[in-house]
Amino acid sequence: MLDIKIIRENPDLVKKAVKDRNDSAPVDEVLRLDTERRRNIGKLDALRQERKAVSKEREKAQERGRALRAEIQELEEEVKKIDGQLQELLLQIPNIPQPDVPTGKDDCDNVTVSTWGEPRQLSFEAKPHWTLGEKLNIIDFERGVKLSGSRFYVLKGMGARLQRALITFFLDLHTQKHGYQEIYPPYMVKRECMVGAGQLPKLADNIYHDAEEDYWFVGTAEIPLTNLHRDEILPAEELPLYYCAYTACFRREKMSAGKDTRGIKRGHQFDKVELYKFVTPDTSNDELEKLLHDAEDVCQKLGLAYRVRLLCIGEVSFAANKSYDIDVWSPGCGEWLEVSSCSSCGDFQARRTNVRYRPEPEAKPQFVHTLNGSGLALPRIMIAIMENYQQADGSIAVPEVLQKYVGAKVIK
């Protein structure tokens, strides 16, 4: 959530950010309600001062005091109503991108800032992962549909083992080398957690929801991790805090209807290891670069060629102010696959969740900055390994760093 002072003092900046994001957030209505609220607060202060003054006169005080109480109560109710309306509208305004975020509307306007490795050239015709998976009997699309419908699948045998190996490898690398603390969070959260992470009300149509209990299924571990220190004041000496978490993730994929219907690229259920940071404002830009480096390290250890792209304004998520994507090359599909998105959110999420810290022991609490990134996301990294490490006989070589987790050098 944006600070109302920023909207009040820089309305044109906020309106431009909303326009550049192809959004229609009600900035003018926020400004109108904010003006009305401050006017009513002024009236309330004046009435309270008058009540305090007349309370010293006995006879006049009783009659005027009753009138003042009624006026004050009416104004308090009006301010309370405006506060609710203002809060609801503020939740619809996206974060303001950082100045170095490129302008643009879609994927075509993202900027490649670095690359690593050379896309693997195979000496034979590359097969897509869905063909490899079915022939090796490690992916069962038919039974996935039978169990749950379209965009579901079953991993079998070495397919399931490869996925489990990747998750364990990710967690081991981030906890043992990169300094993150592992968290195992719930996969369902309360509504306020979704609001805190910036998922609601914006993305309600893409989230699975248990209406009876009002539980919301997480689309990423970012959501519970954002709320881990909700309403807390963190000691400055404990920052930065680095967390990583594995969760299953659930998304309705309504926004991608008709796209990537073959294979396992887009599903309603998938797995991901998420990286998350709580940091001080003065370090957040450096922490974003470190976060990106940690995600890149995974790709490098897996020997997968990738590119890093700085997202344009139109592609940056609602809660973020700057984002990098890591895309790996997959020869069977013949495309770059996004396996990580690393983002800085500034104090946007911290304001929603009221997570603060004290710079000094007696100082006024300030909001922390939060960052998140995939480290990495499945099943796209599964696709990249299957297609990059496929061999002429249809088998799949297991990357060296995964062999101890898989218990084999080749899937055949």
VEXFIVO-306934 format. One record per residue: residue in one letter; x, y, z of N, C-alpha, C in turn. Coordinates in steps of 0.2 Angstrom, whole numbers. Each point is the difference from the previous one (the first is absolute). Layout:
(A,(X,Y,Z),(X,Y,Z),(X,Y,Z)) ...
# end
This chain:
(M,(4,-6,0),(-4,6,0),(4,6,0)) (L,(-2,5,-4),(4,6,0),(-1,5,6)) (D,(4,4,2),(-1,5,5),(-4,5,-3)) (I,(-6,1,4),(-4,5,-2),(3,7,-2)) (K,(5,2,4),(4,6,-1),(3,0,-7)) (I,(2,-5,-2),(3,-1,-7),(-5,2,-5)) (I,(-6,-3,1),(-5,1,-5),(-2,8,0)) (R,(-1,2,7),(-2,7,1),(5,5,-3)) (E,(6,-1,1),(5,5,-2),(3,-1,-7)) (N,(-1,-6,-3),(2,-1,-7),(-5,-4,-4)) (P,(-6,3,-1),(-5,-3,-3),(1,-2,-8)) (D,(4,5,-3),(2,-1,-7),(4,-6,-1)) (L,(5,-1,5),(5,-6,0),(-4,-6,1)) (V,(-5,0,4),(-4,-6,1),(-4,-2,-6)) (K,(-3,5,-2),(-5,-1,-6),(4,-2,-6)) (K,(6,2,-1),(4,-2,-6),(2,-7,1)) (A,(2,-2,7),(2,-7,1),(-6,-5,-1)) (V,(-6,2,2),(-6,-4,-2),(-1,-1,-7)) (K,(1,6,-4),(-1,0,-7),(5,-5,-3)) (D,(6,1,2),(5,-4,-3),(0,-7,1)) (R,(-4,-2,5),(-1,-7,2),(-6,-3,-4)) (N,(-4,4,-4),(-6,-1,-3),(-5,-2,5)) (D,(0,4,6),(-5,-1,5),(-5,5,0)) (S,(-5,-1,4),(-5,6,1),(-2,1,7)) (A,(5,0,4),(-1,1,7),(-3,7,2)) (P,(-5,1,4),(-3,6,1),(3,5,4)) (V,(6,3,-3),(4,5,4),(-4,6,2)) (D,(-4,3,-5),(-4,6,1),(-5,-1,6)) (E,(-3,-6,0),(-5,-1,6),(4,-1,7)) (V,(6,-3,0),(4,0,6),(1,7,2)) (L,(2,5,-5),(2,7,2),(-7,3,3)) (R,(-5,-1,-3),(-7,3,2),(-1,-2,7)) (L,(0,-7,1),(-2,-2,7),(6,2,5)) (D,(6,1,-2),(5,2,5),(-1,7,2)) (T,(-2,4,-5),(-2,7,1),(-6,1,5)) (E,(-5,-4,-1),(-6,0,4),(2,-2,7)) (R,(4,-6,0),(2,-2,7),(3,5,4)) (R,(5,3,-3),(4,5,4),(-4,6,2)) (R,(-5,2,-5),(-5,6,2),(-4,-2,6)) (N,(-2,-7,0),(-4,-2,6),(4,0,6)) (I,(6,-3,0),(4,0,5),(2,7,3)) (G,(0,5,-4),(1,7,2),(-6,2,4)) (K,(-6,-2,-2),(-6,2,3),(-1,-3,7)) (L,(2,-7,0),(0,-4,6),(5,4,6)) (D,(6,2,-3),(4,3,5),(-2,6,3)) (A,(-4,4,-4),(-3,6,2),(-5,-1,5)) (L,(-5,-5,-1),(-5,-1,4),(2,-3,7)) (R,(6,-4,-1),(2,-3,7),(3,6,4)) (Q,(3,5,-3),(3,5,3),(-5,4,4)) (E,(-6,1,-4),(-6,4,3),(-3,-3,5)) (R,(-1,-7,0),(-2,-4,5),(4,1,7)) (K,(6,0,-1),(5,0,5),(-1,7,4)) (A,(-1,5,-5),(-1,7,3),(-6,1,4)) (V,(-6,-2,-3),(-6,1,3),(-1,-5,6)) (S,(3,-5,0),(0,-5,6),(1,4,7)) (K,(4,6,-1),(1,3,6),(-5,5,3)) (E,(-5,1,-4),(-6,4,2),(-6,-5,1)) (R,(-3,0,6),(-5,-5,2),(-6,0,-4)) (E,(-4,5,1),(-7,0,-3),(0,0,-8)) (K,(4,4,-3),(1,0,-7),(3,-6,-3)) (A,(4,-3,5),(4,-6,-3),(-4,-6,-1)) (Q,(-5,-1,4),(-5,-6,-1),(-3,0,-6)) (E,(-3,6,-2),(-4,0,-6),(4,0,-6)) (R,(6,4,0),(4,0,-6),(4,-6,0)) (G,(2,-3,6),(4,-6,0),(-4,-6,-4)) (R,(-7,0,1),(-4,-5,-3),(0,1,-8)) (A,(0,6,-2),(0,1,-7),(7,-1,-3)) (L,(5,1,4),(7,-1,-3),(1,-8,0)) (R,(-3,-3,5),(1,-8,0),(-3,-3,-6)) (A,(-6,3,-2),(-4,-3,-6),(4,2,-6)) (E,(3,6,-1),(3,2,-6),(7,-4,-1)) (I,(3,-1,6),(6,-3,0),(-1,-8,-2)) (Q,(-5,-3,3),(-1,-7,-2),(-2,-1,-7)) (E,(-4,5,-3),(-2,0,-7),(6,1,-4)) (L,(5,4,1),(6,1,-4),(4,-6,1)) (E,(1,-3,6),(4,-6,1),(-2,-6,-4)) (E,(-7,0,-1),(-3,-6,-4),(2,2,-7)) (E,(0,6,-2),(1,2,-7),(7,-1,-2)) (V,(5,2,5),(7,-2,-1),(1,-7,-1)) (K,(-3,-4,4),(1,-7,0),(-2,-3,-6)) (K,(-6,2,-3),(-2,-2,-6),(5,2,-6)) (I,(2,6,0),(5,2,-5),(7,-4,1)) (D,(2,-1,6),(6,-4,1),(-1,-7,-4)) (G,(-6,-3,1),(-1,-7,-3),(0,1,-8)) (Q,(-3,5,-2),(0,1,-8),(7,1,-2)) (L,(4,4,3),(6,2,-2),(5,-6,0)) (Q,(-1,-4,6),(4,-6,0),(-1,-5,-6)) (E,(-6,0,-1),(-2,-5,-6),(3,3,-7)) (L,(0,6,-1),(2,3,-6),(8,0,0)) (L,(3,1,6),(7,0,0),(3,-7,-2)) (L,(-4,-5,2),(2,-7,-2),(0,-2,-7)) (Q,(-3,5,-4),(0,-1,-7),(5,3,-4)) (I,(4,4,3),(6,4,-3),(6,-4,0)) (P,(3,-1,-5),(6,-4,-1),(6,4,3)) (N,(6,-4,1),(6,4,2),(3,4,-6)) (I,(4,5,2),(3,4,-5),(7,-2,-2)) (P,(1,-2,-6),(6,-2,-3),(6,4,2)) (Q,(6,-3,1),(6,4,1),(2,4,-6)) (P,(4,5,0),(1,4,-6),(4,-4,-5)) (D,(4,-5,1),(4,-3,-5),(-4,-6,-3)) (V,(-7,-1,2),(-4,-5,-4),(-2,3,-7)) (P,(2,-4,-5),(-2,2,-7),(-7,1,-1)) (T,(-2,5,-4),(-7,1,-2),(-2,-6,-5)) (G,(-6,-2,0),(-2,-5,-5),(-7,-3,2)) (K,(-3,-4,-4),(-6,-3,1),(0,-7,1)) (D,(4,-4,-3),(0,-7,0),(7,-3,0)) (D,(0,-7,-1),(6,-3,0),(5,2,-5)) (C,(-2,3,-6),(4,2,-5),(5,6,2)) (D,(-3,4,6),(4,6,2),(5,-2,6)) (N,(0,-6,2),(5,-2,5),(7,0,-3)) (V,(5,2,5),(7,1,-3),(4,-5,3)) (T,(4,-4,-5),(5,-5,2),(6,4,3)) (V,(2,-2,6),(5,4,4),(7,-5,0)) (S,(-1,-6,0),(5,-5,0),(-2,-7,-3)) (T,(5,-4,-2),(-1,-7,-2),(6,-4,4)) (W,(-2,-6,0),(5,-5,3),(0,-6,-5)) (G,(6,-3,-2),(0,-6,-4),(-3,1,-7)) (E,(1,-6,-4),(-2,0,-6),(-6,-5,-1)) (P,(-6,2,-3),(-5,-5,-1),(3,-7,-3)) (R,(-2,-5,3),(3,-7,-2),(-3,-2,-7)) (Q,(5,-1,-4),(-1,-3,-6),(0,-7,0)) (L,(-5,-4,-2),(0,-7,-1),(1,-2,-7)) (S,(4,-6,0),(2,-3,-6),(-6,-4,-4)) (F,(-6,0,3),(-6,-3,-2),(-6,4,1)) (E,(-5,-2,-3),(-6,4,1),(-3,0,7)) (A,(-1,6,3),(-2,1,7),(-7,-2,1)) (K,(-2,-4,5),(-7,-2,1),(-2,4,5)) (P,(-7,2,0),(-3,4,6),(-1,-4,6)) (H,(0,3,6),(-1,-4,6),(-6,-5,0)) (W,(-5,2,-3),(-6,-4,0),(1,-7,-3)) (T,(4,0,-6),(2,-6,-3),(4,-4,4)) (L,(6,3,3),(5,-3,4),(-4,-3,6)) (G,(-4,4,3),(-3,-3,6),(-5,-6,-1)) (E,(-3,0,-5),(-5,-6,-2),(4,-6,-2)) (K,(5,1,-4),(4,-6,-2),(4,-3,6)) (L,(2,4,5),(4,-2,5),(-4,-2,6)) (N,(-7,1,-1),(-5,-2,5),(1,3,7)) (I,(2,7,-1),(1,4,6),(-5,5,1)) (I,(-4,2,-5),(-5,5,0),(-7,-4,-3)) (D,(-5,1,4),(-6,-4,-2),(-6,6,-1)) (F,(-1,2,-6),(-4,6,-1),(-8,-3,0)) (E,(-1,-6,-3),(-7,-3,0),(-3,-1,7)) (R,(4,-2,5),(-2,-2,6),(-1,7,4)) (G,(5,5,-1),(-1,6,3),(-7,3,-1)) (V,(-2,0,-7),(-6,3,-2),(-6,-5,3)) (K,(1,-6,0),(-5,-4,3),(-1,1,8)) (L,(5,2,3),(-1,1,7),(-3,7,2)) (S,(3,5,-4),(-2,7,2),(-2,5,-6)) (G,(1,-2,-6),(-2,4,-6),(6,3,-4)) (S,(-2,4,-4),(6,3,-4),(5,4,4)) (R,(6,1,-2),(5,3,3),(3,-4,6)) (F,(-2,-6,1),(3,-4,5),(3,-6,-3)) (Y,(5,-3,3),(4,-6,-2),(3,-3,6)) (V,(2,-6,-1),(3,-5,5),(8,-1,-2)) (L,(4,1,5),(7,-1,-1),(1,-7,3)) (K,(4,-5,-3),(0,-7,2),(8,-2,0)) (G,(1,-4,5),(7,-3,0),(5,5,0)) (M,(5,0,-5),(6,5,0),(-3,7,-1)) (G,(-5,1,-3),(-3,7,-1),(-1,3,7)) (A,(-4,-4,4),(-1,2,7),(6,1,4)) (R,(5,-4,-1),(6,0,4),(4,6,-2)) (L,(0,2,-7),(4,5,-2),(-3,7,3)) (Q,(-7,0,0),(-3,6,3),(2,1,7)) (R,(0,-6,4),(2,1,7),(7,1,1)) (A,(4,-2,-5),(7,1,1),(2,8,-1)) (L,(-4,3,-5),(1,7,-1),(-2,4,6)) (I,(-6,-2,3),(-2,4,6),(5,0,5)) (T,(3,-6,1),(5,-1,6),(6,3,-2)) (F,(2,0,-6),(6,3,-2),(0,8,1)) (F,(-6,3,-2),(-1,7,1),(0,2,7)) (L,(-3,-4,4),(0,2,7),(7,-1,3)) (D,(3,-5,-1),(7,-1,3),(5,6,-3)) (L,(-1,2,-6),(5,5,-2),(-2,7,3)) (H,(-6,1,1),(-2,7,2),(1,0,8)) (T,(-1,-5,3),(1,0,8),(8,-1,2)) (Q,(3,-4,-4),(7,-2,2),(5,5,-3)) (K,(-1,3,-6),(5,4,-3),(-2,8,0)) (H,(-7,1,-1),(-2,7,-1),(-3,3,6)) (G,(0,-4,5),(-2,3,7),(-7,1,1)) (Y,(-5,-3,-3),(-7,0,1),(-2,-5,6)) (Q,(-5,2,4),(-3,-5,4),(-6,-3,-3)) (E,(-1,-6,1),(-5,-4,-3),(-6,1,4)) (I,(-6,1,-3),(-7,0,3),(-4,-5,-4)) (Y,(-4,-3,4),(-6,-4,-3),(-6,3,2)) (P,(-3,4,-4),(-6,4,1),(-7,-4,-2)) (P,(-6,2,3),(-6,-3,-3),(-1,2,-7)) (Y,(-4,-5,-3),(-1,2,-7),(-7,3,-1)) (M,(-3,1,5),(-7,4,0),(1,6,6)) (V,(-2,6,-2),(1,6,4),(-7,3,1)) (K,(0,5,5),(-6,4,1),(0,6,-5)) (R,(-6,3,-1),(-1,5,-5),(5,6,1)) (E,(1,2,6),(4,5,2),(8,-1,-2)) (C,(2,-6,-1),(6,-2,-2),(1,1,-8)) (M,(-6,-1,-3),(0,1,-7),(0,8,-2)) (V,(-3,3,4),(0,8,0),(7,2,1)) (G,(3,-2,5),(6,2,2),(6,-1,-5)) (A,(-1,-5,-3),(5,-2,-6),(-1,4,-6)) (G,(-6,3,-1),(-2,4,-6),(-3,-5,-5)) (Q,(-3,-6,2),(-3,-4,-4),(-8,2,-1)) (L,(-3,2,6),(-7,3,0),(0,7,1)) (P,(-4,4,-3),(-6,-3,-5),(2,-1,-7)) (K,(6,2,-2),(2,0,-7),(-1,-7,-3)) (L,(3,-5,3),(0,-7,-4),(-5,-5,2)) (A,(-5,2,3),(-5,-4,3),(-3,-6,-5)) (D,(0,2,-6),(-3,-4,-5),(5,-6,-2)) (N,(6,0,2),(5,-5,-2),(2,-4,6)) (I,(-4,1,6),(2,-4,6),(-5,-4,2)) (Y,(2,-6,2),(-5,-5,3),(-2,1,7)) (H,(-6,0,1),(-3,2,7),(-5,-5,3)) (D,(1,-1,6),(-5,-4,4),(-5,5,3)) (A,(-6,1,-3),(-4,5,3),(-3,-1,6)) (E,(-1,-7,2),(-3,-1,7),(5,2,6)) (E,(6,-2,-1),(5,2,5),(3,7,-1)) (D,(-1,2,-6),(4,6,-2),(7,-1,0)) (Y,(3,-6,-2),(7,-1,-1),(1,1,-8)) (W,(6,3,-1),(3,1,-7),(6,-4,-1)) (F,(0,-4,-5),(6,-4,-2),(5,4,-3)) (V,(6,-1,2),(6,4,-2),(2,-1,-7)) (G,(1,5,-4),(3,-1,-6),(7,1,0)) (T,(3,1,6),(7,1,1),(2,0,7)) (A,(6,-2,2),(1,0,7),(2,8,3)) (E,(0,4,-5),(1,7,1),(-6,2,5)) (I,(-6,-2,-1),(-5,2,4),(0,-1,7)) (P,(1,-7,2),(1,-1,8),(7,4,2)) (L,(5,0,-4),(6,3,3),(-1,7,1)) (T,(-3,4,-5),(-2,7,1),(-3,1,7)) (N,(-4,-4,2),(-4,1,6),(3,-4,6)) (L,(6,-2,0),(3,-4,5),(1,5,6)) (H,(2,6,-1),(1,5,6),(-5,5,0)) (R,(-6,-2,-2),(-6,5,0),(0,3,7)) (D,(-1,7,-1),(-2,4,7),(6,-1,5)) (E,(6,-1,-3),(6,0,5),(5,6,-2)) (I,(3,2,6),(6,4,-1),(6,-4,1)) (L,(4,0,-6),(6,-5,0),(6,4,3)) (P,(4,-3,4),(6,3,3),(5,2,-6)) (A,(3,6,-1),(4,1,-5),(6,-4,-1)) (E,(3,-3,5),(6,-4,0),(-2,-7,-3)) (E,(-6,-2,-1),(-2,-6,-3),(-1,0,-7)) (L,(0,6,-3),(-1,1,-7),(7,0,-3)) (P,(0,-2,-7),(-5,-3,-4),(-2,-7,3)) (L,(-6,-2,-2),(-3,-7,1),(-1,-3,-6)) (Y,(3,-6,-1),(0,-4,-6),(-4,-6,1)) (Y,(-5,-1,-4),(-4,-6,1),(-1,-4,-7)) (C,(0,-7,0),(-2,-3,-6),(-5,-6,2)) (A,(-5,-1,-4),(-5,-5,1),(-2,-3,-6)) (Y,(-1,-7,1),(-3,-4,-6),(-8,0,2)) (T,(-4,1,-5),(-7,-2,0),(-3,-2,-7)) (A,(-5,-4,1),(-4,-1,-6),(-4,7,-1)) (C,(-1,2,-7),(-3,6,-1),(-6,-1,-5)) (F,(-5,4,1),(-7,-1,-3),(-2,6,-4)) (R,(-1,0,-6),(-3,5,-4),(-5,-2,-5)) (R,(-5,4,-1),(-5,-2,-5),(2,1,-7)) (E,(5,3,-1),(3,1,-7),(-6,3,-5)) (K,(-4,4,3),(-6,3,-4),(4,5,-5)) (M,(5,3,2),(3,6,-4),(4,-3,-6)) (S,(1,-7,0),(4,-3,-5),(-4,-5,-4)) (A,(-7,1,0),(-4,-5,-3),(2,-1,-8)) (G,(1,-6,-2),(1,-2,-7),(8,0,-1)) (K,(4,2,5),(7,1,-1),(3,-7,3)) (D,(5,-2,-4),(5,-6,2),(-4,-6,3)) (T,(-5,-2,-4),(-4,-5,2),(3,-7,0)) (R,(5,-1,-4),(4,-6,0),(6,0,5)) (G,(1,-6,3),(5,-1,5),(-1,3,7)) (I,(5,2,4),(-1,1,7),(2,8,1)) (K,(1,4,-5),(2,6,1),(-5,5,4)) (R,(-6,-1,-1),(-5,3,4),(-5,-4,3)) (G,(-1,0,7),(-4,-5,3),(-4,4,6)) (H,(-5,-3,2),(-4,3,6),(4,-1,7)) (Q,(4,-5,0),(4,-2,5),(7,-1,-2)) (F,(5,3,4),(7,-1,-2),(4,1,7)) (D,(7,-1,0),(4,0,5),(5,6,-1)) (K,(2,3,6),(5,6,-1),(3,0,7)) (V,(7,2,-1),(4,2,6),(0,8,0)) (E,(-2,3,5),(0,8,0),(5,2,4)) (L,(3,6,-2),(5,4,4),(-3,6,3)) (Y,(1,2,6),(-4,6,2),(5,4,5)) (K,(0,7,0),(4,4,4),(-4,5,4)) (F,(2,1,6),(-2,7,4),(6,3,1)) (V,(1,7,-3),(6,3,0),(-2,8,2)) (T,(6,3,2),(-1,8,1),(0,3,-7)) (P,(-4,6,0),(-1,4,-6),(7,1,-4)) (D,(5,2,4),(6,2,-3),(4,-6,-4)) (T,(-2,-6,2),(4,-6,-3),(-4,-3,-5)) (S,(-7,2,-2),(-4,-4,-4),(2,-1,-7)) (N,(3,5,-3),(2,-1,-7),(6,-5,0)) (D,(5,1,4),(5,-5,0),(-2,-7,2)) (E,(-5,-1,4),(-3,-6,2),(-4,-3,-6)) (L,(-2,4,-5),(-4,-3,-6),(6,-3,-4)) (E,(5,3,-1),(6,-3,-4),(2,-6,3)) (K,(1,0,7),(2,-7,3),(-5,-5,-1)) (L,(-6,2,0),(-6,-5,-1),(1,-3,-7)) (L,(1,4,-5),(0,-2,-7),(6,-5,0)) (H,(6,2,3),(6,-4,-1),(-2,-7,3)) (D,(-3,-1,6),(-2,-6,3),(-4,-4,-5)) (A,(-5,3,-3),(-4,-4,-5),(4,-2,-6)) (E,(5,4,-2),(4,-1,-6),(5,-6,2)) (D,(2,0,6),(5,-6,2),(-3,-7,-1)) (V,(-7,0,1),(-3,-7,-1),(0,-2,-7)) (C,(-1,5,-5),(0,-2,-7),(7,-1,-2)) (Q,(5,3,3),(7,-1,-2),(2,-7,2)) (K,(-2,-2,6),(2,-7,3),(-4,-5,-4)) (L,(-5,1,-3),(-4,-5,-4),(3,0,-7)) (G,(4,5,-2),(3,0,-7),(-5,2,-5)) (L,(-5,5,2),(-5,2,-5),(2,7,-2)) (A,(0,1,-7),(1,7,-3),(-6,4,2)) (Y,(1,6,2),(-6,5,2),(2,7,-2)) (R,(-6,4,0),(1,7,-1),(-4,3,6)) (V,(3,6,2),(-4,4,5),(-3,6,-3)) (R,(-6,1,1),(-3,6,-3),(-3,5,5)) (L,(1,6,-1),(-3,5,5),(-7,2,-3)) (L,(-5,-1,4),(-7,0,-3),(-2,8,-1)) (C,(-4,1,-5),(-3,6,-1),(-6,2,5)) (I,(-2,6,0),(-5,2,5),(-6,-4,-1)) (G,(-2,-2,-6),(-6,-3,-2),(0,-8,3)) (E,(6,-2,1),(1,-7,2),(1,-1,7)) (V,(2,5,4),(2,0,7),(-7,-2,4)) (S,(0,-4,4),(-6,-2,4),(-2,5,4)) (F,(-7,0,2),(-3,5,4),(3,3,6)) (A,(3,-5,4),(4,2,6),(7,2,0)) (A,(3,-1,-6),(7,1,-1),(2,7,-3)) (N,(6,2,1),(2,6,-3),(6,-1,-5)) (K,(2,-6,0),(6,-2,-4),(0,-7,-1)) (S,(1,-3,-5),(0,-7,-1),(5,-3,-5)) (Y,(4,-5,1),(4,-4,-5),(-3,-6,-1)) (D,(0,-3,-6),(-2,-7,-2),(6,-3,-2)) (I,(0,-7,2),(6,-4,-3),(-4,-5,-4)) (D,(2,-1,-7),(-3,-4,-5),(6,-5,-2)) (V,(-2,-7,0),(5,-5,-2),(-3,-2,-7)) (W,(5,-2,-4),(-1,-2,-7),(-2,-8,0)) (S,(-6,-1,-3),(-2,-7,-1),(-1,-2,-7)) (P,(5,-5,-2),(0,-1,-8),(-6,-4,-2)) (G,(-3,-4,4),(-6,-4,-3),(-6,4,-1)) (C,(-1,5,4),(-6,5,-1),(3,5,-4)) (G,(6,1,-1),(3,6,-4),(-2,6,3)) (E,(1,1,6),(-2,7,3),(4,1,7)) (W,(0,6,2),(2,2,7),(-5,-1,5)) (L,(2,-3,5),(-5,-1,5),(2,3,7)) (E,(-5,4,2),(1,4,6),(0,-5,6)) (V,(6,0,4),(0,-5,6),(1,4,6)) (S,(1,7,0),(0,4,6),(-2,7,-2)) (S,(-3,3,5),(-1,7,0),(2,3,6)) (C,(5,5,0),(2,3,6),(-2,7,1)) (S,(-3,2,5),(-3,6,1),(1,4,6)) (S,(0,7,0),(0,4,6),(-6,3,0)) (C,(-3,0,7),(-7,3,1),(1,7,4)) (G,(6,2,2),(0,6,4),(-4,-2,6)) (D,(-3,6,3),(-4,-1,6),(-7,-2,-2)) (F,(-2,-1,-6),(-7,-1,-2),(-3,-6,4)) (Q,(3,-6,0),(-3,-5,4),(0,1,8)) (A,(6,3,2),(1,1,7),(-6,5,3)) (R,(-2,5,-4),(-5,4,2),(-7,-4,1)) (R,(-1,-5,-5),(-6,-4,1),(0,-4,6)) (T,(6,-3,1),(0,-5,6),(3,3,6)) (N,(2,7,0),(2,3,6),(6,-3,3)) (V,(5,-1,-4),(7,-3,2),(5,6,0)) (R,(2,1,6),(5,6,1),(6,-2,4)) (Y,(5,5,1),(6,-1,3),(2,6,3)) (R,(4,0,6),(2,7,3),(8,1,-3)) (P,(1,5,-3),(7,1,-2),(5,1,6)) (E,(-3,3,5),(4,1,6),(-5,-2,6)) (P,(3,-2,6),(-4,-2,5),(-6,4,2)) (E,(0,7,0),(-5,4,2),(-3,4,-6)) (A,(2,-3,-6),(-3,4,-6),(-7,-3,-2)) (K,(-3,5,-4),(-7,-2,-2),(0,-6,-5)) (P,(-4,-5,1),(0,-6,-5),(-1,2,-7)) (Q,(4,-3,-5),(-1,1,-7),(-2,-6,-3)) (F,(-3,0,-6),(-2,-6,-4),(7,-3,-3)) (V,(0,-7,0),(5,-3,-3),(-1,0,-7)) (H,(5,-2,-4),(-1,-2,-7),(0,-7,-1)) (T,(-4,-3,-5),(-1,-7,-1),(2,-2,-8)) (L,(3,-5,0),(2,-3,-7),(-1,-7,-1)) (N,(-2,-2,-6),(-1,-7,-1),(2,-3,-6)) (G,(1,-6,-1),(3,-3,-6),(-1,-8,0)) (S,(-1,-2,-6),(0,-8,-1),(7,-3,0)) (G,(0,-5,4),(7,-3,0),(1,-7,0)) (L,(-3,-4,-5),(-4,2,-6),(-7,-2,0)) (A,(-3,1,-6),(-7,-3,-1),(0,-6,-4)) (L,(-4,-5,2),(-2,-6,-4),(-7,1,-2)) (P,(-2,-3,-6),(4,-5,-3),(4,3,-6)) (R,(1,6,-1),(4,2,-6),(7,-1,0)) (I,(3,-1,6),(7,-2,1),(0,-7,-2)) (M,(-5,-4,2),(0,-7,-2),(0,-1,-8)) (I,(-4,4,-3),(0,0,-7),(7,2,-3)) (A,(3,5,3),(6,2,-3),(6,-6,1)) (I,(-1,-3,5),(5,-6,2),(-1,-6,-5)) (M,(-7,-1,-1),(-1,-6,-4),(2,1,-7)) (E,(-2,7,-3),(2,1,-7),(7,2,-1)) (N,(4,3,5),(7,1,-2),(4,-6,1)) (Y,(-2,-4,5),(4,-6,1),(-2,-7,-3)) (Q,(-5,1,-5),(-2,-6,-4),(6,-3,-4)) (Q,(-1,-6,-1),(6,-3,-4),(-4,-4,-6)) (A,(4,-1,-5),(-2,-3,-6),(-5,-6,0)) (D,(2,-4,5),(-4,-6,1),(-7,1,4)) (G,(-1,7,2),(-7,1,3),(1,0,8)) (S,(6,-1,2),(1,0,8),(2,7,2)) (I,(0,1,6),(2,7,3),(6,0,5)) (A,(5,3,-2),(6,0,5),(-2,4,6)) (V,(2,-2,6),(-2,4,6),(6,5,1)) (P,(-1,7,1),(5,4,1),(4,-2,6)) (E,(7,1,0),(4,-3,5),(-2,2,7)) (V,(-2,6,1),(-2,3,7),(-6,-4,3)) (L,(-4,-3,-5),(-6,-3,3),(1,-8,0)) (Q,(5,-3,-2),(1,-7,0),(0,-3,7)) (K,(2,3,5),(0,-3,7),(-7,0,2)) (Y,(-4,5,-2),(-7,1,2),(-5,-5,-4)) (V,(2,-1,-6),(-4,-4,-4),(2,-8,1)) (G,(6,-1,1),(3,-6,1),(1,-4,-7)) (A,(1,4,-5),(1,-3,-6),(4,6,-5)) (K,(3,-3,-5),(3,5,-4),(-4,1,-7)) (V,(-4,-5,-1),(-4,1,-6),(-7,-3,2)) (I,(-5,4,-3),(-7,-3,0),(-2,-3,-7)) (K,(-1,-6,0),(-1,-4,-6),(-6,-5,1)) 
# end
